[in-house]
């Protein structure tokens, strides 16, 4: 049967932070003040750092849960990074060109409609003979309809995209991050109460300050 997980190097700072808190508790600090050489605190801290495996074993269950929660979050980050890289390296598909066309069509069609309508109505006002003015006006209104229809289609596509990319209910990312935070807090509390403080008190009990 495997024993409790050993403290990983990246969690050493958390252990030292818990050790600092333990050394500052009232009973530990009072006992250390009885040392006339004022070296007890340094010596006790060094002893605790050497006994890190013994101390952390007292909170092994909580530490294992913390490692599992951290692994879940890191795996989720790697998966998202892999998906994003695949999207960036994937060649543009015909479907990817539709949003660009939907963006360019309305202004182009609106510009063409404005030009044709101005010229067409200008020819009509000038009483120019021939069907040119009427044809230009008709074409202008056709482009105006195209501009309106493409604008509506673009807005509809944007709305559908926003709904499709909206964070899903029960998104695991936020839940995993919260679980990681709580798991870390539980481990540090167990490490302080069942690991560091009992160890320091045992060492102080066995030590005499002359």
Secondary structure, DSSP 4 states (H G I P E B T S, - for coil): ---PPPPPGGGHHHHHHHHHHHHTSHHHHHHHHT-TTS-HHHHHHHHHHHTHHHHHHTTHHHHHHHHHHHHHHHHHHHHHHHHHHHHHHSPPPHHHHHHHHHHHHHHHHHHHHHHHHHHHHHHHHTT-SSSHHHHHHHHHHHHHHHHHHHHHHHHHHHHHHHHHHSPPTT-HHHHHHHHHHHHHHHHHHHIIIIIIHHHHHHHHHT----
